[in-house]
Amino acid sequence: MENLRLHSEHVERIDSWEEGLYKATAPLLQANVLTSMYLKEIVEEVHRSGETLALGKEVVYFHARPHEGVNENFIACVHTEEPVRYFNQPIRHLFVFGAKSDAEHREILSLTSRYVSAMREDSSLKEEARFIRWFKSRL
């Protein structure tokens, strides 16, 4: 995958998973990496699927199928000290990603899953610079 836009931030708390979704993607939305239409599709998917997007302890992946609202492939993340409720689960790591094709979608999902495993072994990977360096070194 040639281009992958990345954004990560660490915050004390967020009030809802929706706030986390928008906080993670705000800089990318402003840079026209994705559109609000894509975020709306994700929110609709959450309401259709429920908590099926939660992946393991304290982690949730927000994504929708490759979509015209994705102008560049991206991964965004918010790490929060205080867990936020996502259905009945406490979540501290909210990932949002988007891809322009099915193949890139699968690649980003795999890459993000590998990052989560690495982050569980090395919590310093939550720092924005380390987050970006980890992903860039695997592209």
Sequence and secondary structure as in RCSB ss.txt:
>XXXX:A:sequence
MENLRLHSEHVERIDSWEEGLYKATAPLLQANVLTSMYLKEIVEEVHRSGETLALGKEVVYFHARPHEGVNENFI
ACVHTEEPVRYFNQPIRHLFVFGAKSDAEHREILSLTSRYVSAMREDSSLKEEARFIRWFKSRL
>XXXX:A:secstr
    EEEEEEES  S HHHHHHHHHHHHHHTTSB HHHHHHHHHHHHHHGGGGB STTEEEE  SS TTBSS EE
EEEEEEEEEEETTEEEEEEEEEE SSHHHHHHHHHHHHHHHHHHHH GGGGSHHHHHHHHHTT 
